Amino acid sequence: MDTTTPEQVQLLIIGSGPAGYTAAVYAARANLKPVLYQGIQPGGQLTITTEVENYPGFPDGVQGPELMIHFEKQAARMGADLRYGLATKVDLTQQPYKVWIDEEKIIETNAIIIATGASAKWLGIESEQRLNGYGVSACAVCDGFFFRGKEVAIVGAGDTAAEEALYLSKLCSTVHMIIRRDEMRASKIMQDRVKATPNIKIYWNSETDEIIGDKAVEAVRLKNGKSGETTQIPIKGFFVAIGHQPNSDIFKGFLDMDEAGYIQTVPGTAKTNIEGVFAAGDVQDKIYRQAVTAAGSGCMAALDAERYLSEKGLH
């Protein structure tokens, strides 16, 4: 196929986590012939999660990657056209909207569901990326098990960092919690729990100077923001819990977003400020960020898209 000739699609779904796949299931059942591009991480964040115990319908729990394979198979069985590829650019100025896949192929469509999710934020130091997967992780719940009985460090001051520190405290001998300021952003109840846990040691006014280790994490060097002094702590695991970044960059300038880049939707719907463009899952939800809420919003987006296409006489 000549990649310069745009392909016409009735409904395009961008992203393949719980939100994208659920939208595909509903849209395919409504005969909208959805085309879904899976993006850089088919299955989304759940593919880097191990045990999922809070998704309804799995009384014994389920592995994150396995759950996403179930989602994918169901969407495919319903008739969704699932494809590998990354949306790299969009033009939402007029219909049909244009979406570039892998910078070359162009899709034209009157309806888009954005389900591109969010990604963990990193500190941005060289040793963090070099040792990622060798003791450095952005998911304590996924990887904490590997450090059972060992000393670990965690960076962050919000509720997620507090939750992950408490989770690690049940597995690890000592959790060194690194906090940049002299206070935490976490809710009062979470702060109290962290401070009451004997094997969590808090380092206030501290930043990560370097993660030390050749082939695996061996220690972390901290720098005190007030005194400038450095401290080296021997550890085996280093967890980053400083928040998430919504994967919304290509939509900037077209869609309304909050200051963090989360796409804003009309309350109670998946509608964005552009008609025919809908957003679901973690790209528009910074509060809940759960698989089950993402799936629910994927359903909303598909139903909103179906209604929109019907009203416009495009379906």
ChimeraX commands (.cxc) that place a marker at each C-alpha (Angstrom):
marker #1 position 0.00,0.00,0.00 radius 0.5
marker #1 position 1.23,3.49,-0.81 radius 0.5
marker #1 position 1.82,5.00,2.63 radius 0.5
marker #1 position 1.31,8.54,1.29 radius 0.5
marker #1 position -2.36,7.82,0.48 radius 0.5
marker #1 position -4.40,8.30,3.67 radius 0.5
marker #1 position -6.38,5.31,4.86 radius 0.5
marker #1 position -10.03,6.08,5.74 radius 0.5
marker #1 position -11.12,4.65,9.08 radius 0.5
marker #1 position -14.53,4.98,10.78 radius 0.5
marker #1 position -13.14,4.99,14.35 radius 0.5
marker #1 position -9.49,5.12,15.38 radius 0.5
marker #1 position -8.39,4.04,18.87 radius 0.5
marker #1 position -4.91,5.11,19.95 radius 0.5
marker #1 position -3.47,3.01,22.76 radius 0.5
marker #1 position -3.89,-0.52,24.07 radius 0.5
marker #1 position -4.23,-0.61,27.85 radius 0.5
marker #1 position -7.51,-1.48,29.60 radius 0.5
marker #1 position -9.12,1.72,28.24 radius 0.5
marker #1 position -8.13,1.17,24.59 radius 0.5
marker #1 position -9.01,-2.52,24.50 radius 0.5
marker #1 position -12.36,-2.02,26.27 radius 0.5
marker #1 position -13.22,0.76,23.84 radius 0.5
marker #1 position -12.34,-1.64,21.00 radius 0.5
marker #1 position -14.59,-4.40,22.42 radius 0.5
marker #1 position -17.60,-2.06,22.67 radius 0.5
marker #1 position -16.94,-0.33,19.34 radius 0.5
marker #1 position -16.49,-3.61,17.47 radius 0.5
marker #1 position -19.73,-4.99,18.92 radius 0.5
marker #1 position -21.48,-1.84,17.71 radius 0.5
marker #1 position -20.11,-2.54,14.21 radius 0.5
marker #1 position -17.98,0.63,14.17 radius 0.5
marker #1 position -15.08,-1.37,12.64 radius 0.5
marker #1 position -12.54,0.17,15.02 radius 0.5
marker #1 position -8.85,0.26,14.11 radius 0.5
marker #1 position -6.61,0.22,17.20 radius 0.5
marker #1 position -2.91,1.09,17.21 radius 0.5
marker #1 position -1.15,-0.48,20.17 radius 0.5
marker #1 position 1.59,2.11,20.64 radius 0.5
marker #1 position 5.01,1.80,22.21 radius 0.5
marker #1 position 3.91,-0.57,25.00 radius 0.5
marker #1 position 1.15,-2.95,23.82 radius 0.5
marker #1 position -1.01,-3.67,26.86 radius 0.5
marker #1 position 0.14,-0.53,28.65 radius 0.5
marker #1 position 1.41,-0.24,32.22 radius 0.5
marker #1 position -0.18,-3.52,33.29 radius 0.5
marker #1 position 2.40,-5.40,31.24 radius 0.5
marker #1 position 5.05,-4.29,33.77 radius 0.5
marker #1 position 2.88,-5.32,36.72 radius 0.5
marker #1 position 3.02,-8.78,38.22 radius 0.5
marker #1 position 0.12,-9.85,40.44 radius 0.5
marker #1 position -3.16,-7.98,39.95 radius 0.5
marker #1 position -5.50,-8.85,42.83 radius 0.5
marker #1 position -8.05,-6.04,42.54 radius 0.5
marker #1 position -9.47,-6.61,39.05 radius 0.5
marker #1 position -13.02,-8.02,39.37 radius 0.5
marker #1 position -13.66,-11.50,38.04 radius 0.5
marker #1 position -10.30,-13.01,39.04 radius 0.5
marker #1 position -10.82,-14.34,42.58 radius 0.5
marker #1 position -7.30,-15.76,42.77 radius 0.5
marker #1 position -5.65,-12.72,41.16 radius 0.5
marker #1 position -4.09,-12.56,37.70 radius 0.5
marker #1 position -0.72,-11.57,36.28 radius 0.5
marker #1 position -0.78,-8.12,34.63 radius 0.5
marker #1 position 0.55,-9.31,31.24 radius 0.5
marker #1 position -1.91,-12.25,31.24 radius 0.5
marker #1 position -4.84,-9.90,31.97 radius 0.5
marker #1 position -3.85,-7.72,29.00 radius 0.5
marker #1 position -3.62,-10.77,26.71 radius 0.5
marker #1 position -7.24,-11.58,27.72 radius 0.5
marker #1 position -8.27,-7.99,26.86 radius 0.5
marker #1 position -6.46,-8.16,23.51 radius 0.5
marker #1 position -7.94,-11.53,22.54 radius 0.5
marker #1 position -11.45,-10.37,23.41 radius 0.5
marker #1 position -11.09,-7.20,21.30 radius 0.5
marker #1 position -9.76,-9.27,18.38 radius 0.5
marker #1 position -12.58,-11.84,18.69 radius 0.5
marker #1 position -15.16,-9.05,18.53 radius 0.5
marker #1 position -13.63,-7.93,15.24 radius 0.5
marker #1 position -11.44,-4.97,16.19 radius 0.5
marker #1 position -8.53,-4.40,13.79 radius 0.5
marker #1 position -5.51,-4.44,16.15 radius 0.5
marker #1 position -2.25,-3.14,14.73 radius 0.5
marker #1 position 1.30,-2.47,15.84 radius 0.5
marker #1 position 2.32,1.16,15.43 radius 0.5
marker #1 position 2.80,4.44,17.25 radius 0.5
marker #1 position 0.79,7.62,16.64 radius 0.5
marker #1 position 3.49,10.26,16.14 radius 0.5
marker #1 position 1.55,13.35,14.97 radius 0.5
marker #1 position -2.04,14.54,14.65 radius 0.5
marker #1 position -3.95,17.30,12.87 radius 0.5
marker #1 position -7.27,17.93,14.60 radius 0.5
marker #1 position -8.01,21.27,12.91 radius 0.5
marker #1 position -10.72,19.88,10.61 radius 0.5
marker #1 position -12.55,16.69,9.79 radius 0.5
marker #1 position -11.60,14.15,8.74 radius 0.5
marker #1 position -8.87,14.32,11.38 radius 0.5
marker #1 position -5.40,13.13,10.38 radius 0.5
marker #1 position -3.19,10.87,12.49 radius 0.5
marker #1 position 0.32,9.88,11.44 radius 0.5
marker #1 position 1.47,6.39,12.39 radius 0.5
marker #1 position 5.23,5.82,12.78 radius 0.5
marker #1 position 5.75,9.20,11.05 radius 0.5
marker #1 position 4.78,7.82,7.66 radius 0.5
marker #1 position 1.32,6.25,7.31 radius 0.5
marker #1 position -1.66,8.65,7.52 radius 0.5
marker #1 position -5.06,7.65,8.90 radius 0.5
marker #1 position -8.09,9.86,8.24 radius 0.5
marker #1 position -11.07,9.53,10.57 radius 0.5
marker #1 position -14.06,11.43,11.94 radius 0.5
marker #1 position -13.81,9.86,15.41 radius 0.5
marker #1 position -10.81,9.19,17.64 radius 0.5
marker #1 position -10.54,7.59,21.07 radius 0.5
marker #1 position -7.31,8.56,22.81 radius 0.5
marker #1 position -6.21,5.91,25.33 radius 0.5
marker #1 position -2.46,6.56,25.36 radius 0.5
marker #1 position -2.09,6.22,29.14 radius 0.5
marker #1 position 0.64,7.63,31.33 radius 0.5
marker #1 position 4.29,6.73,31.95 radius 0.5
marker #1 position 6.34,6.75,35.12 radius 0.5
marker #1 position 8.52,9.81,35.65 radius 0.5
marker #1 position 12.24,9.28,36.14 radius 0.5
marker #1 position 14.88,11.34,37.94 radius 0.5
marker #1 position 16.91,11.73,34.76 radius 0.5
marker #1 position 20.32,10.61,35.97 radius 0.5
marker #1 position 22.54,8.39,33.85 radius 0.5
marker #1 position 23.00,5.60,36.40 radius 0.5
marker #1 position 19.22,5.31,36.82 radius 0.5
marker #1 position 18.73,4.42,33.14 radius 0.5
marker #1 position 21.86,2.26,32.97 radius 0.5
marker #1 position 20.72,0.14,35.94 radius 0.5
marker #1 position 17.02,0.10,35.03 radius 0.5
marker #1 position 15.99,-3.54,35.36 radius 0.5
marker #1 position 19.15,-4.30,37.33 radius 0.5
marker #1 position 17.88,-3.07,40.68 radius 0.5
marker #1 position 16.28,0.19,39.50 radius 0.5
marker #1 position 12.48,0.11,39.10 radius 0.5
marker #1 position 9.48,2.44,38.90 radius 0.5
marker #1 position 7.09,-0.16,40.29 radius 0.5
marker #1 position 7.56,-1.42,43.85 radius 0.5
marker #1 position 4.51,-3.66,43.61 radius 0.5
marker #1 position 5.95,-5.29,40.48 radius 0.5
marker #1 position 9.52,-5.77,41.64 radius 0.5
marker #1 position 9.59,-5.56,45.44 radius 0.5
marker #1 position 9.44,-9.35,45.71 radius 0.5
marker #1 position 12.96,-9.64,44.26 radius 0.5
marker #1 position 14.39,-7.69,47.21 radius 0.5
marker #1 position 12.86,-9.73,50.02 radius 0.5
marker #1 position 14.98,-9.34,53.17 radius 0.5
marker #1 position 17.28,-6.77,51.53 radius 0.5
marker #1 position 17.83,-3.01,51.94 radius 0.5
marker #1 position 16.21,-0.75,49.35 radius 0.5
marker #1 position 15.68,2.96,48.70 radius 0.5
marker #1 position 12.62,4.77,47.37 radius 0.5
marker #1 position 12.39,8.33,46.05 radius 0.5
marker #1 position 9.19,10.34,46.34 radius 0.5
marker #1 position 7.00,12.23,48.79 radius 0.5
marker #1 position 3.42,11.72,47.57 radius 0.5
marker #1 position 0.77,9.12,48.34 radius 0.5
marker #1 position 2.15,6.69,45.75 radius 0.5
marker #1 position 5.65,6.87,47.28 radius 0.5
marker #1 position 4.18,6.39,50.77 radius 0.5
marker #1 position 2.08,3.39,49.64 radius 0.5
marker #1 position 5.05,1.81,47.90 radius 0.5
marker #1 position 7.36,2.43,50.89 radius 0.5
marker #1 position 4.83,0.69,53.16 radius 0.5
marker #1 position 4.52,-2.17,50.69 radius 0.5
marker #1 position 8.31,-2.56,50.56 radius 0.5
marker #1 position 8.56,-2.37,54.37 radius 0.5
marker #1 position 6.67,-5.68,54.57 radius 0.5
marker #1 position 9.21,-7.38,52.28 radius 0.5
marker #1 position 12.54,-5.64,52.82 radius 0.5
marker #1 position 14.78,-5.35,55.87 radius 0.5
marker #1 position 15.09,-1.55,55.62 radius 0.5
marker #1 position 13.46,1.00,53.32 radius 0.5
marker #1 position 15.44,4.24,52.92 radius 0.5
marker #1 position 12.94,6.91,51.84 radius 0.5
marker #1 position 14.49,9.89,50.06 radius 0.5
marker #1 position 12.51,13.14,50.24 radius 0.5
marker #1 position 13.67,16.31,48.51 radius 0.5
marker #1 position 12.07,18.81,50.87 radius 0.5
marker #1 position 11.54,18.94,54.64 radius 0.5
marker #1 position 7.95,17.70,54.29 radius 0.5
marker #1 position 5.90,15.10,52.43 radius 0.5
marker #1 position 3.10,15.78,49.96 radius 0.5
marker #1 position 1.31,12.58,50.94 radius 0.5
marker #1 position -2.01,12.66,52.80 radius 0.5
marker #1 position -1.76,12.92,56.59 radius 0.5
marker #1 position -2.87,9.32,57.17 radius 0.5
marker #1 position -0.21,7.99,54.79 radius 0.5
marker #1 position 2.50,10.16,56.38 radius 0.5
marker #1 position 1.53,8.89,59.83 radius 0.5
marker #1 position 1.72,5.29,58.64 radius 0.5
marker #1 position 5.14,5.78,57.09 radius 0.5
marker #1 position 6.52,7.52,60.19 radius 0.5
marker #1 position 5.12,4.78,62.44 radius 0.5
marker #1 position 6.82,1.99,60.46 radius 0.5
marker #1 position 10.07,1.12,62.25 radius 0.5
marker #1 position 12.01,-0.15,59.20 radius 0.5
marker #1 position 11.32,2.93,57.03 radius 0.5
marker #1 position 14.08,5.49,57.47 radius 0.5
marker #1 position 13.33,8.96,56.09 radius 0.5
marker #1 position 16.01,11.27,54.68 radius 0.5
marker #1 position 14.67,14.84,54.53 radius 0.5
marker #1 position 16.09,17.58,52.24 radius 0.5
marker #1 position 17.88,14.89,50.25 radius 0.5
marker #1 position 18.40,14.27,46.55 radius 0.5
marker #1 position 19.82,11.29,44.71 radius 0.5
marker #1 position 23.30,12.23,43.56 radius 0.5
marker #1 position 24.20,8.87,42.03 radius 0.5
marker #1 position 23.10,5.23,42.00 radius 0.5
marker #1 position 26.24,3.19,42.46 radius 0.5
marker #1 position 26.85,-0.17,40.86 radius 0.5
marker #1 position 28.50,-1.68,37.83 radius 0.5
marker #1 position 26.12,-4.44,36.73 radius 0.5
marker #1 position 23.57,-4.13,39.55 radius 0.5
marker #1 position 22.59,-1.60,42.23 radius 0.5
marker #1 position 25.06,-1.65,45.15 radius 0.5
marker #1 position 24.50,1.71,46.86 radius 0.5
marker #1 position 22.98,5.17,46.54 radius 0.5
marker #1 position 24.78,8.45,47.17 radius 0.5
marker #1 position 22.56,11.18,48.62 radius 0.5
marker #1 position 23.23,14.89,48.76 radius 0.5
marker #1 position 21.70,17.03,51.49 radius 0.5
marker #1 position 20.14,20.13,49.94 radius 0.5
marker #1 position 20.86,22.28,53.00 radius 0.5
marker #1 position 24.33,21.21,54.14 radius 0.5
marker #1 position 25.62,19.94,50.78 radius 0.5
marker #1 position 26.96,16.84,52.55 radius 0.5
marker #1 position 26.85,13.48,50.76 radius 0.5
marker #1 position 25.93,10.14,52.32 radius 0.5
marker #1 position 26.37,6.69,50.81 radius 0.5
marker #1 position 23.89,3.93,51.71 radius 0.5
marker #1 position 24.40,0.30,50.67 radius 0.5
marker #1 position 21.22,-1.00,48.96 radius 0.5
marker #1 position 20.17,-3.65,46.45 radius 0.5
marker #1 position 17.05,-2.01,45.03 radius 0.5
marker #1 position 16.22,1.57,44.05 radius 0.5
marker #1 position 12.58,2.54,43.43 radius 0.5
marker #1 position 11.40,5.74,41.77 radius 0.5
marker #1 position 7.92,6.93,42.81 radius 0.5
marker #1 position 7.79,10.57,41.75 radius 0.5
marker #1 position 4.59,10.41,39.73 radius 0.5
marker #1 position 3.40,9.80,36.21 radius 0.5
marker #1 position 3.42,11.80,32.99 radius 0.5
marker #1 position 0.38,11.49,30.70 radius 0.5
marker #1 position 1.30,10.46,27.14 radius 0.5
marker #1 position -0.45,13.44,25.57 radius 0.5
marker #1 position 2.35,15.44,23.90 radius 0.5
marker #1 position 1.15,14.96,20.31 radius 0.5
marker #1 position -2.27,16.42,21.20 radius 0.5
marker #1 position -0.88,19.64,22.71 radius 0.5
marker #1 position -2.24,22.73,21.02 radius 0.5
marker #1 position -5.43,20.90,19.99 radius 0.5
marker #1 position -6.97,19.55,23.19 radius 0.5
marker #1 position -7.62,21.21,26.54 radius 0.5
marker #1 position -5.27,19.86,29.21 radius 0.5
marker #1 position -4.43,20.64,32.80 radius 0.5
marker #1 position -1.03,21.96,33.86 radius 0.5
marker #1 position 0.37,18.41,34.09 radius 0.5
marker #1 position -0.77,17.48,30.56 radius 0.5
marker #1 position -3.80,15.34,31.44 radius 0.5
marker #1 position -6.48,15.69,28.74 radius 0.5
marker #1 position -9.61,17.33,30.12 radius 0.5
marker #1 position -12.95,15.69,29.40 radius 0.5
marker #1 position -16.50,16.95,29.94 radius 0.5
marker #1 position -17.50,15.58,33.39 radius 0.5
marker #1 position -19.49,12.36,33.11 radius 0.5
marker #1 position -18.37,11.78,29.51 radius 0.5
marker #1 position -15.27,10.96,27.49 radius 0.5
marker #1 position -15.74,14.08,25.31 radius 0.5
marker #1 position -12.85,16.50,24.78 radius 0.5
marker #1 position -13.14,20.09,23.55 radius 0.5
marker #1 position -13.04,18.85,19.93 radius 0.5
marker #1 position -16.14,17.07,18.62 radius 0.5
marker #1 position -15.54,13.47,17.68 radius 0.5
marker #1 position -12.39,13.23,19.81 radius 0.5
marker #1 position -12.70,11.28,23.05 radius 0.5
marker #1 position -10.21,10.44,25.81 radius 0.5
marker #1 position -10.20,7.50,28.20 radius 0.5
marker #1 position -7.97,5.95,30.85 radius 0.5
marker #1 position -4.87,7.33,32.52 radius 0.5
marker #1 position -4.25,10.00,29.86 radius 0.5
marker #1 position -7.23,11.85,31.34 radius 0.5
marker #1 position -7.44,10.38,34.85 radius 0.5
marker #1 position -4.85,11.47,37.38 radius 0.5
marker #1 position -6.98,10.60,40.41 radius 0.5
marker #1 position -7.84,6.89,40.25 radius 0.5
marker #1 position -5.39,5.42,37.71 radius 0.5
marker #1 position -6.70,1.86,38.11 radius 0.5
marker #1 position -7.21,-0.82,35.47 radius 0.5
marker #1 position -10.90,-1.10,36.31 radius 0.5
marker #1 position -11.58,2.65,36.08 radius 0.5
marker #1 position -9.60,2.83,32.82 radius 0.5
marker #1 position -11.70,0.00,31.40 radius 0.5
marker #1 position -14.87,1.79,32.50 radius 0.5
marker #1 position -13.84,5.01,30.80 radius 0.5
marker #1 position -12.96,3.03,27.64 radius 0.5
marker #1 position -16.55,1.78,27.61 radius 0.5
marker #1 position -17.81,5.38,28.02 radius 0.5
marker #1 position -15.61,6.57,25.15 radius 0.5
marker #1 position -16.90,3.86,22.79 radius 0.5
marker #1 position -20.53,4.60,23.66 radius 0.5
marker #1 position -19.93,8.35,23.24 radius 0.5
marker #1 position -18.22,7.73,19.88 radius 0.5
marker #1 position -21.04,5.47,18.67 radius 0.5
marker #1 position -23.65,8.10,19.62 radius 0.5
marker #1 position -21.60,10.84,17.95 radius 0.5
marker #1 position -21.15,8.94,14.67 radius 0.5
marker #1 position -24.87,8.01,14.62 radius 0.5
marker #1 position -26.01,11.58,15.21 radius 0.5
marker #1 position -23.70,12.82,12.44 radius 0.5
marker #1 position -24.98,10.15,10.07 radius 0.5
marker #1 position -21.46,8.71,9.77 radius 0.5
marker #1 position -22.38,5.25,11.02 radius 0.5
marker link #1:1,2 radius 0.2
marker link #1:2,3 radius 0.2
marker link #1:3,4 radius 0.2
marker link #1:4,5 radius 0.2
marker link #1:5,6 radius 0.2
marker link #1:6,7 radius 0.2
marker link #1:7,8 radius 0.2
marker link #1:8,9 radius 0.2
marker link #1:9,10 radius 0.2
marker link #1:10,11 radius 0.2
marker link #1:11,12 radius 0.2
marker link #1:12,13 radius 0.2
marker link #1:13,14 radius 0.2
marker link #1:14,15 radius 0.2
marker link #1:15,16 radius 0.2
marker link #1:16,17 radius 0.2
marker link #1:17,18 radius 0.2
marker link #1:18,19 radius 0.2
marker link #1:19,20 radius 0.2
marker link #1:20,21 radius 0.2
marker link #1:21,22 radius 0.2
marker link #1:22,23 radius 0.2
marker link #1:23,24 radius 0.2
marker link #1:24,25 radius 0.2
marker link #1:25,26 radius 0.2
marker link #1:26,27 radius 0.2
marker link #1:27,28 radius 0.2
marker link #1:28,29 radius 0.2
marker link #1:29,30 radius 0.2
marker link #1:30,31 radius 0.2
marker link #1:31,32 radius 0.2
marker link #1:32,33 radius 0.2
marker link #1:33,34 radius 0.2
marker link #1:34,35 radius 0.2
marker link #1:35,36 radius 0.2
marker link #1:36,37 radius 0.2
marker link #1:37,38 radius 0.2
marker link #1:38,39 radius 0.2
marker link #1:39,40 radius 0.2
marker link #1:40,41 radius 0.2
marker link #1:41,42 radius 0.2
marker link #1:42,43 radius 0.2
marker link #1:43,44 radius 0.2
marker link #1:44,45 radius 0.2
marker link #1:45,46 radius 0.2
marker link #1:46,47 radius 0.2
marker link #1:47,48 radius 0.2
marker link #1:48,49 radius 0.2
marker link #1:49,50 radius 0.2
marker link #1:50,51 radius 0.2
marker link #1:51,52 radius 0.2
marker link #1:52,53 radius 0.2
marker link #1:53,54 radius 0.2
marker link #1:54,55 radius 0.2
marker link #1:55,56 radius 0.2
marker link #1:56,57 radius 0.2
marker link #1:57,58 radius 0.2
marker link #1:58,59 radius 0.2
marker link #1:59,60 radius 0.2
marker link #1:60,61 radius 0.2
marker link #1:61,62 radius 0.2
marker link #1:62,63 radius 0.2
marker link #1:63,64 radius 0.2
marker link #1:64,65 radius 0.2
marker link #1:65,66 radius 0.2
marker link #1:66,67 radius 0.2
marker link #1:67,68 radius 0.2
marker link #1:68,69 radius 0.2
marker link #1:69,70 radius 0.2
marker link #1:70,71 radius 0.2
marker link #1:71,72 radius 0.2
marker link #1:72,73 radius 0.2
marker link #1:73,74 radius 0.2
marker link #1:74,75 radius 0.2
marker link #1:75,76 radius 0.2
marker link #1:76,77 radius 0.2
marker link #1:77,78 radius 0.2
marker link #1:78,79 radius 0.2
marker link #1:79,80 radius 0.2
marker link #1:80,81 radius 0.2
marker link #1:81,82 radius 0.2
marker link #1:82,83 radius 0.2
marker link #1:83,84 radius 0.2
marker link #1:84,85 radius 0.2
marker link #1:85,86 radius 0.2
marker link #1:86,87 radius 0.2
marker link #1:87,88 radius 0.2
marker link #1:88,89 radius 0.2
marker link #1:89,90 radius 0.2
marker link #1:90,91 radius 0.2
marker link #1:91,92 radius 0.2
marker link #1:92,93 radius 0.2
marker link #1:93,94 radius 0.2
marker link #1:94,95 radius 0.2
marker link #1:95,96 radius 0.2
marker link #1:96,97 radius 0.2
marker link #1:97,98 radius 0.2
marker link #1:98,99 radius 0.2
marker link #1:99,100 radius 0.2
marker link #1:100,101 radius 0.2
marker link #1:101,102 radius 0.2
marker link #1:102,103 radius 0.2
marker link #1:103,104 radius 0.2
marker link #1:104,105 radius 0.2
marker link #1:105,106 radius 0.2
marker link #1:106,107 radius 0.2
marker link #1:107,108 radius 0.2
marker link #1:108,109 radius 0.2
marker link #1:109,110 radius 0.2
marker link #1:110,111 radius 0.2
marker link #1:111,112 radius 0.2
marker link #1:112,113 radius 0.2
marker link #1:113,114 radius 0.2
marker link #1:114,115 radius 0.2
marker link #1:115,116 radius 0.2
marker link #1:116,117 radius 0.2
marker link #1:117,118 radius 0.2
marker link #1:118,119 radius 0.2
marker link #1:119,120 radius 0.2
marker link #1:120,121 radius 0.2
marker link #1:121,122 radius 0.2
marker link #1:122,123 radius 0.2
marker link #1:123,124 radius 0.2
marker link #1:124,125 radius 0.2
marker link #1:125,126 radius 0.2
marker link #1:126,127 radius 0.2
marker link #1:127,128 radius 0.2
marker link #1:128,129 radius 0.2
marker link #1:129,130 radius 0.2
marker link #1:130,131 radius 0.2
marker link #1:131,132 radius 0.2
marker link #1:132,133 radius 0.2
marker link #1:133,134 radius 0.2
marker link #1:134,135 radius 0.2
marker link #1:135,136 radius 0.2
marker link #1:136,137 radius 0.2
marker link #1:137,138 radius 0.2
marker link #1:138,139 radius 0.2
marker link #1:139,140 radius 0.2
marker link #1:140,141 radius 0.2
marker link #1:141,142 radius 0.2
marker link #1:142,143 radius 0.2
marker link #1:143,144 radius 0.2
marker link #1:144,145 radius 0.2
marker link #1:145,146 radius 0.2
marker link #1:146,147 radius 0.2
marker link #1:147,148 radius 0.2
marker link #1:148,149 radius 0.2
marker link #1:149,150 radius 0.2
marker link #1:150,151 radius 0.2
marker link #1:151,152 radius 0.2
marker link #1:152,153 radius 0.2
marker link #1:153,154 radius 0.2
marker link #1:154,155 radius 0.2
marker link #1:155,156 radius 0.2
marker link #1:156,157 radius 0.2
marker link #1:157,158 radius 0.2
marker link #1:158,159 radius 0.2
marker link #1:159,160 radius 0.2
marker link #1:160,161 radius 0.2
marker link #1:161,162 radius 0.2
marker link #1:162,163 radius 0.2
marker link #1:163,164 radius 0.2
marker link #1:164,165 radius 0.2
marker link #1:165,166 radius 0.2
marker link #1:166,167 radius 0.2
marker link #1:167,168 radius 0.2
marker link #1:168,169 radius 0.2
marker link #1:169,170 radius 0.2
marker link #1:170,171 radius 0.2
marker link #1:171,172 radius 0.2
marker link #1:172,173 radius 0.2
marker link #1:173,174 radius 0.2
marker link #1:174,175 radius 0.2
marker link #1:175,176 radius 0.2
marker link #1:176,177 radius 0.2
marker link #1:177,178 radius 0.2
marker link #1:178,179 radius 0.2
marker link #1:179,180 radius 0.2
marker link #1:180,181 radius 0.2
marker link #1:181,182 radius 0.2
marker link #1:182,183 radius 0.2
marker link #1:183,184 radius 0.2
marker link #1:184,185 radius 0.2
marker link #1:185,186 radius 0.2
marker link #1:186,187 radius 0.2
marker link #1:187,188 radius 0.2
marker link #1:188,189 radius 0.2
marker link #1:189,190 radius 0.2
marker link #1:190,191 radius 0.2
marker link #1:191,192 radius 0.2
marker link #1:192,193 radius 0.2
marker link #1:193,194 radius 0.2
marker link #1:194,195 radius 0.2
marker link #1:195,196 radius 0.2
marker link #1:196,197 radius 0.2
marker link #1:197,198 radius 0.2
marker link #1:198,199 radius 0.2
marker link #1:199,200 radius 0.2
marker link #1:200,201 radius 0.2
marker link #1:201,202 radius 0.2
marker link #1:202,203 radius 0.2
marker link #1:203,204 radius 0.2
marker link #1:204,205 radius 0.2
marker link #1:205,206 radius 0.2
marker link #1:206,207 radius 0.2
marker link #1:207,208 radius 0.2
marker link #1:208,209 radius 0.2
marker link #1:209,210 radius 0.2
marker link #1:210,211 radius 0.2
marker link #1:211,212 radius 0.2
marker link #1:212,213 radius 0.2
marker link #1:213,214 radius 0.2
marker link #1:214,215 radius 0.2
marker link #1:215,216 radius 0.2
marker link #1:216,217 radius 0.2
marker link #1:217,218 radius 0.2
marker link #1:218,219 radius 0.2
marker link #1:219,220 radius 0.2
marker link #1:220,221 radius 0.2
marker link #1:221,222 radius 0.2
marker link #1:222,223 radius 0.2
marker link #1:223,224 radius 0.2
marker link #1:224,225 radius 0.2
marker link #1:225,226 radius 0.2
marker link #1:226,227 radius 0.2
marker link #1:227,228 radius 0.2
marker link #1:228,229 radius 0.2
marker link #1:229,230 radius 0.2
marker link #1:230,231 radius 0.2
marker link #1:231,232 radius 0.2
marker link #1:232,233 radius 0.2
marker link #1:233,234 radius 0.2
marker link #1:234,235 radius 0.2
marker link #1:235,236 radius 0.2
marker link #1:236,237 radius 0.2
marker link #1:237,238 radius 0.2
marker link #1:238,239 radius 0.2
marker link #1:239,240 radius 0.2
marker link #1:240,241 radius 0.2
marker link #1:241,242 radius 0.2
marker link #1:242,243 radius 0.2
marker link #1:243,244 radius 0.2
marker link #1:244,245 radius 0.2
marker link #1:245,246 radius 0.2
marker link #1:246,247 radius 0.2
marker link #1:247,248 radius 0.2
marker link #1:248,249 radius 0.2
marker link #1:249,250 radius 0.2
marker link #1:250,251 radius 0.2
marker link #1:251,252 radius 0.2
marker link #1:252,253 radius 0.2
marker link #1:253,254 radius 0.2
marker link #1:254,255 radius 0.2
marker link #1:255,256 radius 0.2
marker link #1:256,257 radius 0.2
marker link #1:257,258 radius 0.2
marker link #1:258,259 radius 0.2
marker link #1:259,260 radius 0.2
marker link #1:260,261 radius 0.2
marker link #1:261,262 radius 0.2
marker link #1:262,263 radius 0.2
marker link #1:263,264 radius 0.2
marker link #1:264,265 radius 0.2
marker link #1:265,266 radius 0.2
marker link #1:266,267 radius 0.2
marker link #1:267,268 radius 0.2
marker link #1:268,269 radius 0.2
marker link #1:269,270 radius 0.2
marker link #1:270,271 radius 0.2
marker link #1:271,272 radius 0.2
marker link #1:272,273 radius 0.2
marker link #1:273,274 radius 0.2
marker link #1:274,275 radius 0.2
marker link #1:275,276 radius 0.2
marker link #1:276,277 radius 0.2
marker link #1:277,278 radius 0.2
marker link #1:278,279 radius 0.2
marker link #1:279,280 radius 0.2
marker link #1:280,281 radius 0.2
marker link #1:281,282 radius 0.2
marker link #1:282,283 radius 0.2
marker link #1:283,284 radius 0.2
marker link #1:284,285 radius 0.2
marker link #1:285,286 radius 0.2
marker link #1:286,287 radius 0.2
marker link #1:287,288 radius 0.2
marker link #1:288,289 radius 0.2
marker link #1:289,290 radius 0.2
marker link #1:290,291 radius 0.2
marker link #1:291,292 radius 0.2
marker link #1:292,293 radius 0.2
marker link #1:293,294 radius 0.2
marker link #1:294,295 radius 0.2
marker link #1:295,296 radius 0.2
marker link #1:296,297 radius 0.2
marker link #1:297,298 radius 0.2
marker link #1:298,299 radius 0.2
marker link #1:299,300 radius 0.2
marker link #1:300,301 radius 0.2
marker link #1:301,302 radius 0.2
marker link #1:302,303 radius 0.2
marker link #1:303,304 radius 0.2
marker link #1:304,305 radius 0.2
marker link #1:305,306 radius 0.2
marker link #1:306,307 radius 0.2
marker link #1:307,308 radius 0.2
marker link #1:308,309 radius 0.2
marker link #1:309,310 radius 0.2
marker link #1:310,311 radius 0.2
marker link #1:311,312 radius 0.2
marker link #1:312,313 radius 0.2
marker link #1:313,314 radius 0.2
marker link #1:314,315 radius 0.2
view
